[in-house]
Amino acid sequence: MGFASFLSSLLESGRVRVSGQHELPQDELHAGDQVLKAFEEQYRLEMPGEPPPLDLRAARWAAVMFFRACQFAVYRDVPAQVVEAELSASCPARTSPGVCYSVDLVFRLLPDLARFARSAAENDPLVAHLKRLAREWPLSSVGTPEVDGTNIDGFVNDPCLLALYVDRIIAARDVSRLSDPRVRDGVKRAIGLHTELSPLASLVVRSQGSGKKSRQLFLDS
């Protein structure tokens, strides 16, 4: 399956097939760009507000990283140094709401890939890289376990992306993300008086205001 076909299948159904590692020529990358742009035009219509403009460089970077990570999740005999070289590439654009949104087009599927990788081999180098990516791109990694030290400054001031983040936290019951008061405020506003929508999140939000820790509440609930 070529890169563009991989992206089409991933974005349409979440199911993909991958071949062994190979270089991605420019024509494949450009074809992938077209898939990303076409998908984003429709995806933004589903957002809770007006999302920032697409940053195609960031979207392509995330797509290539995810493509490689899927290859490494299937082909476990790839040397650790190859995994390190491929998955250590930094995003070519500085963190901003537009970059976070663009990366999220593909990285929103990162939690599923992380679960798949961990089920196959907990100590695989790939797992460590996916955990790092989950920490660096918190908008996309809600629901991924054992992700500490996330920083949401890159998108928290964008109303659309903050609303998206809050919706994901409530849906995933990811109370680990409620340590930031800006997120707690967003959850409070989203839930309002309807605590039945997410009893756990409501409990944590109220109790954190009185100084209790989300970890304790989660374990006791």
N, C-alpha and C positions, 0 to 999 in steps of 0.2 A: 504494500500500500504506500503510495507516494505521500509527500508531505501535505499537499493540498487536499487529497482524498482523506487523509487522516483527520485533518481539521474539519472537513465537512461532516464526516461521520461522528466525530467527537462532539461537535456543536449541535448536531441534529438529534443524536440519540444517546450520546455518552458511551457508546460501544465502539471499540476500535480494534483493528489488527495492526501489528507492527512487524516490519521486517528487521533484519540485522542492521547494525550501524553502517551508515554510509554518509558521504559528504552530501550536503544540500546545495546543489547548484543554484545560481541566481534565478533561473526560470522557475524552479520549484518554489523558491522563496517569494517571488513576485506573484505566483499563482496563489500561494497561501495568503498573501496580503489581500488579494481580491476576495477570498473566502471570508477573511476577518472583517473587511469593510462591509460586505453584504450582510453578514450576520449582525454586525453592530447597528446597522441602520434599522433593523427590526427590533433588536434587543432593547435599544434605548426607549422604545415606545412602551415597554413594560416597566420602566423604572418608576419609583415613587417620587416623581418630580423631574426636573430637567438635569440630566447628567452633564458633566463637562465634555468638551470635544474629544474625539478619539485622537490618541497619540499612537500613530501606526508603528513607530520604532519600538515603543514599549510593548505593544500588542504582539509584534513579531518576535521580540525577545522571549516573551512569556510562552508563546506558542512553540518556539524551538526548544526551550528548556523542558516544557512538558512532553514534547515529542521524544526527546532524548531520555527523559526519566521513564517514560513508558517502555522504551526499548530496554533500558537497564532493568526494569521490573520483570520483564519477560526473559531476557537473555542474561541469566545470572552468572555466566562464565566470563563476562567482560571484566578485565583487570581493574582493580580499584583505582589505579592511577588514571585510567581513561575516564572513569566516572567522575573523579575529582576534576580533571581538566575540563570536561564538558559542562559540569554543573556548577562550576565556580565563576562562570562569566557573570559580570555585573550588568544590571539593566543600563542601557545606554542613555537613559534620561533621568534627570533628578526627580526625586519623589515629589509629587504634586497630586491634587485631586484628579487631573486628567490622566496622569500616569497610573495611579492606583486603579482608576476605572478601566483603563485600557488593558492593564495586566490581568484584571479580574475577569475579563471576557473568557479566558481559558483557565486561569488559576482558581476560579470558583470551584473547579472540580478537583482541586488539590487534596481536600480531605478524603475523597474516595480513593485517590491514588495512594495516599499515605497509608490508609487502612489495608489496601491490597498488598503494598510492599511489606508492611509489618507482619501480616499474616504469613508471608512466605519466609521471611528471615529477619528477625528482630534486630540482629547486629550487623546487617548488611550496610555498607557505606552509603547506599542509596537512601536508607531510612534517615540517617543523620542529615543528609542534604535536604531531604523533603521537610524535615523538622525545622531546619534553618530557614528555608523559604517560607514556611508557614509563619515563623516568627517575624520575618521581614515584611510579609504582606498580610497583615492581620485582617483586612477587609475580606480576603478570599479564604481565610483558613478557619473560620468559625466552626466549632465542632471537632477540630483536631485536638486530640488529647496531648497533654504534657507540652504545651506551648507557653512558655513563660517569657516575660520581658517584651511584650509587644508594645509598639508605639504607634498611636493612631493620629499623630499630628499631621501626617501627610494628607488626610482626607476629612478630618473631623469637622472642619469649618465649612464643608460643602453639605448643605441640607439634604440633598438627594442621597449622597453616599452615606451620610450618618443614618438616615432613615433606613437605607438598605442594610446597613450593619446591624442596627437594632432589630430589624425584622428577622435577620438570620440568627441573632443571639436568642431571641424568644423562641423561634422555631426549633433550634437545636438544644435549647435549655442549657446553653453554655455559660454557666454562672462564673466561670473563670474570667470572663471578659467584663464583669461588672465592677472590677476594682477601680476603674476610672470614673470619677464623678460625672464627667460629661456623658458617659454611656449610661450610667444609672439614671441621670435626668431624662435621657432619651427614652429609656425603657419605661419610666414613670409616665411620660407623656403618651407613649404608644399604648400602654395598658389602661391608663386612666382608672376608672372605677371598676372596670371589667376584669377583676383579678382572676376570674375563672378561665380567662384566655391563657394564662400562664401562672398558676399558683406558685410554682417554685421561684420563678423570677420575681414575682411580687413580694414573696417572703424575703428573699435575699435583699432586694432593694430597700425594703422597710428596715430590715435588721441592720444592714450596713450603715444606715443613717444613725443607728444607735451604737455603732462601734464594733459590732460582731463581724466575724470573718466569713466570707462566702464559703470557704472550704469546710468549715465546721457545719454550717447550715446545710450544705449539700449532703454531707455524710449523715446528718441527723434526720433528713427529710424522708 
